[in-house]
């Protein structure tokens, strides 16, 4: 990104972030008014203190004591009220905007999935959802309103000072401009460092999350030392970026404090000169010095906040990168009544590759699945089986050809309607940290408890669920960690059966089940899904044999189709695939042992 593009992006981000406050504009006006009141009451307190000192020096304090005490109490109360109002309103608005941000980010991630995971790790996404959004609190609670307060308050104070000592007013204006120039001068470095810090932090979070998710593998594979070295490298990289960022913050802070210190000294000297020359009262001398210092106070405060603009706008850039990510699948179809579509699936000359630099995952494949037919898709690893499922579910769109359901191109059907057509069980099952009953009920939110339990019985999950300490109210744990792989898959199958969709899609859905439970579930699916079209990716011999028809893929192409008997007689691809499978080899070995 060149210099001009960086300037444009920064300005664009400021405008976009500011627009998010539009619906809270009345609250922001109130917050700014409270902020100005807070700053002016603070000035009043300081001026009052300076005036009191001056009265004491002039020997007039006792004459004005009642007034001083009353004014001090009033100023303290007024400042407390304005301060509380400013903080309450600013943070109320900020946290509401942040909540909107997080909801929109999740909607965006959902809209562009799974494509976004090709370029961003889950830990990086989590860092954007939480860390980058949290950084925005600085902008909405401590920057936007504070900038306006820092403009309004000094203007009011300068008008007052102009009536007393115009020359000092001009000098203070010069110092205020100098203070503003400092963060602008360091802006380019701040932008680069802010972006590097947020990226380094996201990478470190991703590696940490990777370690948590893969903890079992780290321990069983004895990868602890290797993972710790990798994690340490990312953390050291993050530390270096944060340290460089902190050094620049320190430099800016030092320069701003120098401006503040020098301005106070100059104000004191000029005021002293005028007191000596014009016979100005000593009590006014202290007032002028304090008033001059207070002019720069809000400006320095905002400049200190501006030191973090590098982080703020780097975080904003990462957030908008996700919000503006273009989905590979455009949801431009129409909502339809899924009951009007027959569950017939047709792939017509479909080709697809995940990236332009990769070979085609599937190429010019065509097949038709009749309503109510149970189909097994078989093939070696990388043959294109899962790609077919992904295209059918419309996680991706084919480059060429089309996929039809009931004769209708699935691109002409809204994603919501399309999702109603499918009940899906994937190999990697995710369960939410809610009771098992509710995990199953996700298949159909209107289902009664009895319907949920009946679906669990069909999936042969009821027995093990009732044996759990809290039965159906047992919390599954994050991702279902409290359950075995086979138990999680049976719950997922129960969820799919409860959904009662016309098309059932199984991606290695029985891979974690033992032979007996697999056989029972196969029988249950055949009974429960008599009128459903069933598409399953199959590696196991039993799954392949149970299908009405088998579609064999090899290197992204359909090489043969037919029933199990037809394909075995053919002595073609399927037979060779099964002969080379571990399951067939172990079966042949056991039969040889029985014969000997």
C-alpha positions in Angstrom: 0.0 0.0 0.0 1.6 3.3 -1.1 1.5 6.6 0.9 -1.6 8.0 -0.9 -3.5 4.8 -0.4 -2.6 4.8 3.3 -3.9 8.4 3.7 -7.1 7.5 1.8 -7.7 4.3 3.9 -7.1 6.2 7.1 -9.6 9.0 6.2 -12.0 6.4 4.9 -11.8 4.5 8.3 -12.4 7.8 10.2 -15.5 8.5 8.2 -16.8 5.0 8.5 -16.2 4.8 12.2 -17.8 8.3 12.7 -20.9 7.2 10.7 -21.5 4.4 13.3 -22.3 7.1 15.8 -25.0 8.6 13.6 -27.9 6.9 15.3 -26.5 7.9 18.7 -26.0 11.6 17.7 -28.2 13.1 20.4 -26.3 11.1 23.1 -23.0 12.2 21.6 -24.1 15.9 21.7 -25.0 15.4 25.3 -21.7 13.7 25.9 -19.7 16.5 24.2 -21.7 19.1 26.2 -20.9 17.2 29.4 -17.3 16.9 28.4 -17.1 20.7 27.8 -18.8 21.3 31.2 -16.4 18.9 32.8 -13.3 20.6 31.4 -14.6 24.1 32.2 -15.5 23.1 35.7 -12.0 21.7 36.1 -10.6 25.0 34.8 -12.9 26.9 37.2 -11.6 24.8 40.1 -8.0 25.5 39.1 -8.6 29.2 38.6 -10.5 29.3 41.9 -7.5 27.7 43.6 -5.1 30.2 42.0 -7.3 33.1 42.8 -7.5 31.9 46.5 -3.6 31.8 46.6 -3.5 35.3 45.1 -6.0 36.6 47.7 -3.9 35.1 50.5 -0.8 36.9 49.1 -2.8 40.1 48.9 -4.0 39.6 52.5 -7.7 39.6 51.4 -8.5 35.9 51.8 -10.6 36.3 55.1 -12.8 38.9 53.4 -13.7 36.5 50.6 -13.6 33.3 52.6 -17.3 32.5 52.5 -17.5 33.1 48.8 -14.4 30.9 48.2 -15.8 28.0 50.2 -19.2 28.2 48.5 -17.7 28.5 45.1 -15.3 25.6 45.7 -18.2 23.2 46.9 -20.3 24.3 43.9 -17.5 23.7 41.4 -16.7 20.2 42.9 -20.4 19.1 42.7 -20.8 20.5 39.1 -17.6 18.7 38.0 -18.6 15.4 39.5 -22.0 15.6 37.7 -20.5 16.5 34.3 -17.7 13.9 34.7 -20.1 11.1 35.5 -22.5 12.1 32.7 -19.6 12.2 30.1 -18.2 8.9 31.1 -21.6 7.2 31.4 -22.9 8.4 28.0 -19.6 7.9 26.1 -19.1 4.3 27.4 -22.8 3.5 26.9 -22.6 4.5 23.3 -19.1 2.9 22.8 -20.2 -0.5 24.2 -23.4 -0.5 22.1 -21.4 0.2 18.9 -18.9 -2.5 19.8 -21.8 -5.0 20.3 -23.1 -4.0 16.8 -19.6 -4.5 15.4 -19.3 -8.0 16.8 -22.7 -9.1 15.5 -21.9 -7.7 12.1 -18.5 -9.3 12.1 -20.0 -12.7 12.9 -22.7 -12.2 10.2 -19.9 -11.4 7.7 -17.8 -14.4 8.7 -20.9 -16.6 8.3 -21.6 -15.0 4.9 -18.1 -15.6 3.5 -17.4 -19.0 5.1 -15.7 -21.3 4.4 -13.7 -19.2 1.9 -12.4 -16.8 4.6 -10.7 -19.6 6.4 -8.4 -20.2 3.4 -6.7 -16.9 4.1 -7.2 -16.4 7.9 -6.7 -18.8 10.7 -9.5 -19.2 13.3 -7.3 -17.6 16.0 -6.8 -14.5 13.7 -10.5 -14.3 13.3 -11.1 -14.6 17.0 -8.5 -11.8 17.5 -10.4 -9.5 15.2 -13.8 -10.4 16.8 -12.5 -9.7 20.3 -9.2 -7.8 20.4 -9.6 -5.5 17.4 -13.1 -4.6 18.3 -12.1 -3.9 21.9 -9.5 -1.4 20.5 -12.3 0.5 19.0 -13.5 1.4 22.5 -10.7 4.0 22.6 -12.1 5.7 19.5 -15.7 5.7 20.5 -15.3 6.4 24.2 -12.1 8.5 24.4 -11.4 9.9 20.9 -14.4 11.1 18.9 -16.1 13.2 21.6 -12.8 14.2 23.3 -11.5 15.7 20.0 -14.5 18.0 19.8 -14.2 18.8 23.6 -10.5 19.6 23.0 -11.5 22.1 20.3 -14.4 23.8 22.0 -12.9 24.1 25.5 -9.6 25.9 24.5 -11.6 28.2 22.2 -13.7 29.3 25.2 -10.7 29.7 27.4 -8.8 31.7 24.7 -11.7 34.1 24.4 -11.5 34.7 28.1 -7.7 35.0 28.1 -7.9 37.4 25.2 -9.9 39.8 27.4 -7.1 39.8 30.0 -3.8 39.4 28.1 -4.1 39.0 24.3 -0.3 38.5 23.7 -0.3 35.4 26.0 -3.3 34.1 24.1 -1.4 34.1 20.8 1.6 32.4 22.5 -0.6 29.7 23.9 -2.1 29.2 20.4 1.4 28.6 19.0 2.1 26.0 21.7 -1.3 24.3 21.0 -0.5 24.0 17.3 3.0 22.6 18.1 1.4 20.0 20.3 -1.0 18.9 17.5 1.9 18.7 15.0 3.7 16.1 17.1 1.3 13.1 16.6 0.8 14.2 12.9 4.6 14.2 12.4 4.8 10.7 13.9 1.7 9.4 12.1 3.4 7.4 9.4 5.5 5.5 11.8 2.5 5.0 14.1 0.4 3.5 11.3 3.1 1.0 10.3 3.8 0.0 13.9 0.1 -0.2 14.8 -0.6 -2.5 11.9 2.5 -4.7 12.8 1.4 -5.0 16.4 -2.1 -6.0 15.6 -0.9 -8.6 13.0 1.7 -10.0 15.4 -0.9 -10.2 18.2 -3.4 -12.0 15.9 -0.7 -14.5 14.9 0.3 -15.1 18.5 -3.4 -15.7 19.4 -3.8 -18.1 16.5 -0.8 -20.2 17.6 -2.1 -20.2 21.2 -5.5 -21.3 20.1 -3.9 -23.9 17.9 -2.1 -25.3 21.0 -5.3 -25.4 23.0 -7.3 -27.1 20.2 -4.5 -29.6 19.4 -3.4 -30.3 23.0 -4.1 -34.0 22.8 -2.0 -34.3 19.6 0.8 -32.2 21.1 1.0 -34.6 24.1 0.5 -37.9 22.2 2.9 -37.0 19.4 5.5 -35.7 21.9 5.4 -32.3 20.1 5.6 -30.3 23.3 9.1 -29.0 22.7 8.4 -28.2 19.1 5.2 -26.4 19.9 6.8 -24.4 22.7 9.6 -23.2 20.4 7.0 -22.2 17.8 4.9 -20.4 20.4 7.9 -18.6 21.9 9.0 -17.4 18.4 5.6 -15.8 17.8 5.5 -14.3 21.3 9.1 -12.9 20.9 8.1 -11.4 17.5 5.0 -9.8 19.1 7.1 -8.5 22.0 9.6 -6.8 19.6 6.7 -5.1 17.7 5.0 -4.0 21.0 8.4 -2.7 22.3 9.0 -0.6 19.2 5.5 0.7 19.4 6.0 1.6 23.1 9.3 3.4 22.4 7.5 5.7 19.9 4.7 6.3 22.4 7.4 7.3 25.0 9.0 9.7 22.5 5.7 11.3 21.6 4.8 11.6 25.3 8.1 13.2 26.2 7.7 15.8 23.4 4.2 16.6 24.5 5.3 17.0 28.1 8.1 19.3 27.0 5.6 21.4 25.1 3.4 21.5 28.2 6.3 22.4 30.5 7.8 25.1 28.3 4.3 26.6 27.7 3.8 26.9 31.4 7.2 28.5 32.0 6.6 31.0 29.1 3.1 31.8 30.4 4.5 32.5 33.9 7.3 34.7 32.6 5.0 36.8 30.3 2.4 37.1 33.1 5.1 38.2 35.6 6.4 40.8 33.2 2.9 42.3 32.8 2.3 42.2 36.5 5.5 44.1 37.1 5.0 46.5 34.2 1.3 47.3 34.4 0.8 46.9 38.1 -1.6 44.0 37.7 -2.8 42.4 41.0 -0.9 39.4 42.2 -4.1 37.4 42.5 -4.6 37.9 38.7 -1.1 36.7 38.0 -1.9 33.2 39.4 -5.2 33.2 37.5 -3.5 34.0 34.2 -0.8 31.3 34.7 -3.4 28.6 35.5 -5.8 29.7 32.7 -2.9 29.5 30.2 -1.9 26.1 31.3 -5.5 24.9 31.2 -5.8 25.9 27.5 -3.3 23.2 26.6 -4.7 20.6 28.9 -7.5 19.2 26.6 -5.2 19.5 23.6 -2.4 17.5 25.2 -5.0 14.9 26.4 -6.3 14.4 22.9 -2.7 14.3 21.5 -1.9 11.6 24.0 -4.9 9.6 22.7 -3.8 10.3 19.1 -0.6 8.5 19.9 -2.6 5.3 19.8 -4.2 6.1 16.4 -1.8 3.6 14.8 -3.4 0.8 16.8 -6.9 2.1 16.4 -6.8 2.4 12.6 -4.9 -0.8 12.2 -7.6 -2.6 14.2 -10.3 -0.7 12.1 -8.6 -1.8 8.9 -8.6 -5.5 10.0 -12.3 -5.3 11.0 -13.4 -3.7 7.7 -11.3 -6.3 5.8 -13.6 -9.0 7.3 -16.8 -6.9 7.0 -16.1 -6.1 3.3 -14.9 -9.6 2.4 -16.8 -10.7 -0.7 -18.6 -14.1 -0.5 -17.7 -16.6 -3.2 -21.4 -17.6 -3.1 -23.9 -14.8 -3.9 -27.2 -15.3 -2.1 -29.3 -13.9 -4.9 -31.8 -16.8 -5.1 -35.5 -16.7 -4.1 -37.1 -18.1 -1.0 -39.2 -21.1 -2.1 -41.4 -23.7 -0.5 -39.1 -26.7 -0.3 -42.1 -29.0 -0.3 -42.6 -28.0 -3.9 -39.2 -29.4 -4.9 -38.7 -33.1 -5.5 -35.4 -34.3 -3.8 -33.8 -35.1 -7.1 -30.2 -34.1 -7.5 -28.5 -33.5 -10.8 -24.8 -32.6 -11.4 -24.5 -31.3 -15.0 -20.9 -31.0 -16.4 -19.6 -29.5 -13.1 -16.0 -28.3 -12.8 -14.4 -26.6 -9.8 -11.0 -25.7 -8.4 -10.3 -24.1 -5.0 -7.7 -21.7 -6.4 -6.5 -20.8 -9.8 -3.1 -22.2 -9.2 -4.4 -25.6 -8.2 -5.6 -28.5 -10.3 -9.4 -29.0 -10.7 -10.9 -30.7 -7.6 -13.7 -32.0 -9.9 -13.8 -31.8 -13.6 -16.8 -32.1 -15.9 -18.7 -34.5 -13.7 -22.3 -35.4 -14.4 -24.7 -37.7 -12.5 -28.3 -37.9 -11.5 -29.7 -39.0 -8.1 -33.4 -40.0 -8.2 -35.8 -39.0 -5.4 -35.6 -41.4 -2.5 -32.4 -43.0 -3.8 -29.5 -43.8 -1.3 -26.2 -43.0 -3.0 -22.7 -43.7 -1.8 -19.8 -41.6 -3.2 -16.6 -43.7 -3.2 -13.1 -42.9 -4.1 -9.5 -42.6 -2.9 -8.4 -39.7 -0.8 -8.4 -36.5 -3.0 -10.8 -38.0 -5.5 -13.2 -35.1 -5.1 -15.8 -36.7 -2.8 -16.0 -33.9 -0.2 -15.8 -31.3 -2.9 -19.0 -32.7 -4.4 -20.7 -32.4 -1.0 -19.4 -28.8 -0.6 -20.8 -27.9 -4.0 -24.1 -29.6 -3.3 -24.4 -27.7 0.0 -23.4 -24.5 -1.9 -20.5 -23.6 0.3 -18.9 -23.0 -3.1 -20.2 -22.5 -6.6 -18.9 -24.5 -9.6 -16.8 -22.7 -12.2 -18.6 -24.5 -15.0 -21.8 -26.4 -15.2 -24.6 -26.4 -12.6 -26.3 -28.4 -9.9 -30.0 -28.8 -9.9 -32.5 -29.9 -7.2 -35.9 -30.8 -8.5 -34.9 -29.4 -11.9 -34.0 -26.0 -10.4 -30.5 -24.5 -10.4 -29.5 -24.2 -6.7 -28.1 -20.7 -7.5 -31.7 -19.7 -8.1 -32.7 -20.9 -4.6 -32.0 -18.7 -1.5 -29.4 -20.2 0.9 -32.0 -20.3 3.6 -34.4 -22.4 1.5 -31.5 -24.5 0.4 -30.5 -25.2 4.0 -34.0 -26.4 4.7 -33.6 -29.0 2.0 -30.6 -30.6 3.6 -29.9 -32.3 6.9 -26.1 -32.8 7.1 -23.8 -34.9 9.3 -20.1 -34.2 8.9 -17.2 -36.3 10.0 -16.0 -33.6 12.4 -19.0 -33.0 14.6 -19.3 -29.8 16.7 -21.6 -29.7 19.7 -22.4 -26.5 21.6 -21.9 -25.9 25.3 -25.6 -26.5 26.0 -27.5 -29.5 27.2 -27.6 -32.5 24.8 -31.3 -32.1 24.5 -30.9 -28.6 23.0 -28.0 -29.8 20.9 -30.3 -32.3 19.2 -33.2 -29.8 19.1 -31.0 -27.5 16.9 -32.2 -29.7 14.1 -35.8 -28.4 14.5 -36.4 -25.8 17.2 -40.1 -26.5 17.4 -39.6 -30.2 18.3 -41.0 -31.4 21.6 -38.8 -33.2 24.1 -40.4 -36.5 23.1 -39.6 -35.9 19.4 -36.0 -35.2 20.4 -35.8 -38.4 22.3 -37.3 -40.4 19.5 -34.7 -39.0 17.1 -32.0 -40.0 19.6 -33.5 -43.6 19.8 -33.3 -43.8 16.0 -29.7 -42.8 16.1 -29.0 -45.3 19.0 -28.0 -42.4 21.2 -30.8 -42.6 23.8 -29.3 -45.4 25.8 -25.9 -43.7 26.4 -27.5 -40.3 27.0 -29.8 -41.6 29.8 -26.8 -43.2 31.4 -25.0 -39.8 31.7 -25.2 -38.2 35.2 -27.7 -35.6 34.1 -29.2 -37.5 31.1 -30.4 -35.2 28.4 -29.6 -32.1 30.5 -25.9 -33.0 30.4 -23.8 -30.1 29.1 -21.9 -31.5 26.1 -18.8 -29.3 26.8 -17.1 -27.1 24.3 -17.2 -28.8 20.9 -18.6 -31.9 22.7 -15.3 -32.6 24.5 -17.1 -34.5 27.3 -18.3 -37.2 24.8 -16.5 -39.7 22.7 -16.2 -39.3 18.9 -18.9 -42.0 18.4 -21.3 -40.4 20.9 -20.9 -37.0 19.2 -21.6 -38.5 15.8 -24.8 -40.3 17.1 -26.0 -37.0 18.5 -25.3 -35.3 15.1 -27.2 -38.1 13.3 -30.1 -37.7 15.8 -30.1 -33.9 15.0 -30.2 -34.6 11.2 -33.1 -37.2 11.6 -35.0 -34.7 13.7 -34.7 -32.0 11.0 -36.7 -34.3 8.7 -35.3 -32.7 5.5 -35.9 -34.3 2.1 -32.2 -34.7 1.5 -29.8 -36.3 4.0 -26.0 -35.7 3.5 -23.5 -37.8 5.3 -19.8 -36.9 5.1 -18.1 -39.9 6.7 -20.8 -39.7 9.3 -20.2 -43.2 10.7 -16.4 -43.2 10.7 -16.1 -43.0 14.5 -18.7 -45.8 15.2 -18.0 -49.4 16.0 -19.2 -52.0 13.5 -22.3 -52.9 15.6 -23.5 -49.3 16.1 -22.8 -48.6 12.4 -25.0 -51.5 11.3 -27.8 -50.4 13.6 -27.7 -46.8 12.4 -27.5 -47.9 8.8 -30.7 -49.9 9.4 -32.3 -46.9 11.2 -31.4 -44.5 8.3 -32.9 -46.9 5.8 -36.2 -47.1 7.9 -36.4 -43.4 8.8 -35.3 -42.0 5.5 -37.4 -44.2 3.1 -38.8 -41.1 1.4 -35.5 -39.1 1.6 -32.7 -38.8 -0.9 -29.5 -39.9 0.9 -26.0 -38.9 -0.2 -23.1 -40.3 1.8 -19.3 -40.3 1.4 -18.3 -43.8 2.0 -15.0 -45.6 2.8 -16.3 -48.5 4.7 -17.4 -51.6 2.9 -20.6 -51.9 4.9 -21.6 -48.3 3.9 -20.9 -48.9 0.3 -22.9 -52.2 0.2 -25.9 -50.6 1.9 -26.3 -48.0 -0.9 -28.8 -48.3 -3.7 -26.1 -47.1 -6.1 -22.5 -46.1 -6.0 -20.7 -43.2 -7.7 -17.0 -43.7 -8.0 -14.7 -40.7 -8.3 -11.0 -40.7 -9.3 -8.9 -37.5 -9.7 -12.1 -35.4 -9.8 -13.9 -37.4 -12.5 -16.7 -40.0 -12.4 -15.1 -43.3 -13.5 -18.0 -45.6 -12.9 -21.6 -45.8 -11.4 -23.9 -48.7 -10.5 -25.0 -51.0 -7.8 -22.5 -52.9 -5.6 -23.1 -56.2 -7.4 -22.8 -54.5 -10.9 -19.5 -52.8 -10.0 -17.9 -55.8 -8.4 -18.8 -58.0 -11.4 -17.3 -55.3 -13.6 -13.9 -55.8 -11.9 -13.2 -52.1 -12.3 -12.2 -49.1 -10.1 -14.4 -50.0 -7.1 -13.2 -53.5 -6.8 -9.5 -52.4 -6.9 -10.3 -49.6 -4.4 -11.8 -52.1 -2.0 -9.1 -54.7 -2.5 -6.5 -52.0 -1.6 -8.4 -50.8 1.5 -7.3 -51.9 5.0 -10.8 -53.1 5.8 -10.8 -55.6 2.9 -7.2 -56.7 3.7 -8.1 -57.3 7.4 -11.2 -59.1 6.3 -9.3 -61.4 4.0 -6.7 -62.0 6.7 -9.3 -63.0 9.2 -11.0 -65.3 6.7 -7.7 -67.0 5.9 -7.2 -67.6 9.6 -10.6 -69.2 9.9 -9.9 -71.5 7.0 -6.6 -72.7 8.5 
